[in-house]
Amino acid sequence: MDKEPRPKFSDIIGGLVSGVAQARSIADVEALRMAHRYRQIELLKGLPVPRLRLRRVSISIPMLISEVMPGKPCTQTTIEELAAEAGTVATNAIKVIVKDAQETLQRNPSDQTKAFSGLALRVQEIFDARFFVASLKKRLAYRYLELNMIPGAIPAPDTLVRDTAGEVVRDMFHDALKYIVRRVITEGRGEDESEDSRESEIEQQTSDFFDRRIVRWAMEKIRDEAESAAIKEPTVPPDFYVSVDTETIKNAGGGPDTVTRFNMTLLEEGLEWVTESRDGGETTKLMQE
């Protein structure tokens, strides 16, 4: 028979914060309901709508600490496993680029889409997953050593591990694609052009390739996948098993030294949705009031 789960100190804090936030949410919904009613009644239209805000909440809770839960550092994925996973994701991402290019060509058979589709196919043909994985292993090993975060040796913060893995894998994928794209474009250039003219044209076509929406998606996709795969088990911070049940605290015995009193003050900061116009489109994000 399963034991009844014991509350942890983090559960108590999370419950308090969540409860106060939920109370503010309920108050806002009630203010909205009252605003609607005020608008419908002629005599109330000009009056301010009541709205409750919990700007400062002070809480004092007695508790018994029954057991300390030791923390546990994260378990990193090995460099070999991470590189192999990245190689698979990179291969699949290139397949998606090719598929999207071919579908775009069918919908819009222009010279530009035809050129991109042909370039994407050549990239798929030349891309060598084994070489990519081997090169990525070396680059990951160098960066991990540089930051003192070798898997299995020195524990590192989760965020540092994920950010480093995502950055290295994305940069490796970008460099691999750039090398192949420049190679393909160079093969199709004439020898009668000046060196400066050729290089300028190659750089422009390479830049156009990476500006494609599907290529930008592939770059972010491989980074996200690398960040997710970089850690097998996340860090478990230390915590306490506690009891806040009034009856248990009363019957604990041992006098006031047995009871730990936790005092916490919550300060409310509201958020609001803000819409901004950028690059011909609109982005919506949460900002402080």
C-alpha positions in Angstrom: 0.0 0.0 0.0 1.4 3.4 -1.0 2.3 5.8 1.8 0.6 9.1 1.9 2.9 11.7 0.2 4.6 14.0 2.7 4.6 17.7 2.0 8.0 19.4 1.3 9.1 22.9 2.2 9.1 23.8 -1.6 5.5 22.5 -1.8 4.4 24.9 1.0 6.1 27.9 -0.6 4.8 27.0 -4.1 1.3 26.5 -2.7 1.3 29.9 -0.9 2.6 31.8 -4.0 0.1 29.9 -6.3 -2.7 30.6 -3.9 -2.1 34.4 -3.7 -1.7 34.6 -7.5 -5.0 32.6 -7.9 -6.7 35.0 -5.5 -5.6 38.0 -7.6 -6.9 36.2 -10.7 -10.3 35.6 -9.1 -10.4 39.3 -8.0 -9.7 40.4 -11.6 -12.5 38.2 -13.0 -14.9 39.6 -10.4 -13.8 43.2 -11.3 -14.5 42.4 -15.0 -18.0 41.1 -14.1 -18.8 44.2 -12.1 -17.4 46.4 -14.9 -19.9 44.8 -17.2 -22.7 45.3 -14.8 -21.8 49.0 -14.2 -21.8 49.6 -17.9 -25.4 48.3 -18.2 -26.8 50.5 -15.4 -27.1 54.1 -16.3 -26.5 55.5 -12.8 -23.3 53.4 -12.4 -21.7 54.2 -15.7 -19.7 57.2 -14.4 -18.5 55.5 -11.2 -15.1 53.8 -10.8 -15.3 50.0 -10.9 -14.0 48.4 -7.6 -10.9 46.4 -8.0 -8.9 44.6 -5.3 -5.1 44.3 -5.5 -2.9 42.3 -3.1 0.1 44.5 -3.2 1.8 43.1 -0.1 1.0 39.8 1.7 2.8 38.9 4.9 2.5 35.3 6.0 3.8 33.6 9.2 3.6 29.8 9.4 4.7 27.4 12.2 6.1 24.1 10.9 8.0 21.0 12.0 11.0 20.0 10.0 11.0 16.2 10.0 13.7 15.3 7.5 16.3 16.8 5.2 16.3 15.8 1.6 19.8 16.0 0.1 20.2 17.5 -3.3 21.5 15.7 -6.4 23.4 17.2 -9.3 22.2 16.8 -12.8 23.2 13.8 -14.9 24.7 14.9 -18.2 24.4 13.0 -21.4 27.7 11.8 -22.6 29.4 13.6 -25.5 29.1 10.5 -27.7 25.4 10.1 -27.1 24.7 13.8 -27.6 26.7 14.0 -30.8 25.0 10.9 -32.2 21.5 12.3 -31.3 22.5 15.7 -33.0 23.6 13.8 -36.1 20.2 12.2 -36.4 18.4 15.5 -35.9 20.6 17.3 -38.4 20.0 14.6 -41.0 16.2 14.9 -40.5 16.3 18.7 -40.5 18.0 18.7 -43.9 15.3 16.3 -45.2 12.7 18.7 -44.0 14.5 21.6 -45.8 14.5 19.6 -49.0 10.8 18.6 -48.7 9.8 22.2 -48.0 11.9 23.4 -51.0 10.3 20.9 -53.3 6.7 21.7 -52.1 7.4 25.4 -52.5 8.7 24.8 -56.1 5.5 23.0 -57.0 3.4 25.9 -55.7 5.6 28.6 -57.1 7.8 27.3 -60.0 10.1 30.4 -60.2 13.8 30.6 -61.0 14.5 31.5 -57.4 12.6 28.5 -55.9 14.1 26.2 -58.5 17.6 27.3 -57.5 16.9 26.9 -53.8 15.4 23.4 -54.3 18.4 22.3 -56.4 20.8 23.7 -53.7 18.9 21.9 -50.9 19.1 18.6 -52.8 22.9 19.0 -53.3 23.3 19.8 -49.6 21.4 16.6 -48.7 23.6 14.6 -51.1 26.9 16.0 -49.7 26.1 16.1 -46.0 28.0 13.4 -44.2 26.4 12.6 -40.8 29.4 10.5 -39.7 31.8 13.3 -40.3 29.4 15.8 -38.7 29.2 13.6 -35.5 33.0 13.1 -35.3 33.6 16.9 -35.7 30.9 17.7 -33.2 32.4 15.3 -30.6 35.7 17.3 -30.7 34.0 20.6 -30.5 31.8 19.6 -27.6 34.8 18.1 -25.7 36.7 21.3 -26.2 33.9 23.5 -24.9 33.0 21.2 -22.0 36.7 21.1 -21.0 36.9 24.9 -21.3 34.0 25.4 -19.0 35.0 22.6 -16.6 31.8 20.6 -17.2 33.0 17.2 -18.4 30.1 14.7 -18.0 30.6 12.4 -15.0 33.4 14.4 -13.5 32.4 17.9 -12.4 28.7 18.8 -11.7 27.6 21.8 -13.7 24.4 23.9 -13.5 21.6 22.6 -15.8 21.3 26.0 -17.6 25.0 26.1 -18.4 24.9 22.5 -19.7 21.8 23.1 -21.9 23.0 26.5 -23.2 26.4 25.2 -24.1 25.2 22.1 -25.8 22.6 24.0 -27.8 25.1 26.7 -28.9 27.8 24.2 -29.9 25.5 21.9 -31.9 23.7 24.8 -33.6 27.1 26.4 -34.6 28.4 23.1 -35.8 25.3 22.6 -38.0 25.5 26.1 -39.3 29.2 25.7 -40.2 28.6 22.4 -41.9 25.8 23.8 -44.0 27.8 26.9 -44.8 30.7 24.9 -46.0 28.5 22.7 -48.2 26.5 25.6 -49.6 29.6 27.6 -50.5 31.1 24.5 -52.1 28.0 23.9 -54.2 27.7 27.6 -55.3 31.4 27.7 -56.1 31.1 24.7 -58.3 28.5 26.5 -60.4 30.4 29.8 -60.8 32.4 30.7 -63.9 36.2 31.1 -63.8 36.2 34.3 -65.8 34.9 36.4 -62.9 37.1 38.5 -60.7 38.0 37.1 -57.3 36.2 39.9 -55.5 33.1 39.6 -57.6 32.9 35.8 -57.1 33.4 36.0 -53.4 30.8 38.7 -53.1 28.2 36.7 -55.1 29.0 33.5 -53.1 28.5 35.4 -49.8 25.2 36.8 -51.0 23.8 33.5 -52.2 25.0 31.8 -48.9 23.3 34.6 -46.9 20.1 34.1 -48.9 20.1 30.4 -48.2 20.3 31.0 -44.4 17.6 33.7 -44.6 15.1 31.1 -45.7 12.3 30.5 -43.2 12.7 26.7 -43.3 16.5 27.0 -42.8 16.0 29.3 -39.8 13.6 26.8 -38.4 16.1 24.0 -38.8 18.7 26.0 -36.9 16.5 26.6 -34.0 15.1 23.0 -34.1 18.6 21.4 -33.8 19.4 23.8 -30.9 16.2 23.0 -29.0 16.8 19.3 -29.5 20.3 19.5 -28.3 19.3 21.5 -25.2 16.7 18.9 -24.4 19.0 16.0 -24.9 22.0 17.5 -23.0 20.7 16.3 -19.6 19.4 12.9 -18.7 18.2 13.8 -15.2 17.8 17.4 -14.0 19.4 18.8 -10.8 17.3 18.0 -7.7 17.9 20.9 -5.1 18.0 20.1 -1.4 14.7 20.3 0.4 12.9 19.5 3.7 10.0 17.3 4.6 7.8 19.5 6.9 4.5 19.4 8.7 2.2 22.4 9.0 -0.8 20.5 10.4 -2.0 22.4 13.5 -2.8 19.2 15.5 0.6 17.6 14.7 2.4 20.8 15.8 0.4 21.0 19.1 1.1 17.4 20.0 4.8 17.5 19.0 6.1 18.3 22.5 9.5 19.6 23.2 8.4 23.2 23.7 8.8 26.2 21.3 12.3 25.1 20.2 10.7 22.2 18.4 8.7 24.5 16.1 10.2 26.5 13.3 8.4 29.6 12.3 8.6 30.7 8.7 7.9 34.3 7.8 7.4 35.4 4.2 6.3 38.6 2.5 5.0 38.5 -1.1 5.1 41.7 -3.2 2.7 41.7 -6.2 3.9 42.8 -9.6 1.3 42.7 -12.3 2.0 41.6 -16.0 0.1 42.8 -19.1 0.1 41.7 -22.7 1.8 44.2 -25.0 1.7 44.0 -28.8 4.6 45.4 -30.8 5.0 45.9 -34.5 8.3 44.6 -35.9 9.6 43.8 -39.4 6.1 44.1 -40.9 4.5 41.8 -38.3 3.2 41.9 -34.8 4.7 40.2 -31.7 2.9 39.8 -28.4 4.7 39.4 -25.1 4.2 39.8 -21.4 5.6 43.0 -19.8 5.4 44.5 -16.3 2.6 46.9 -15.7 
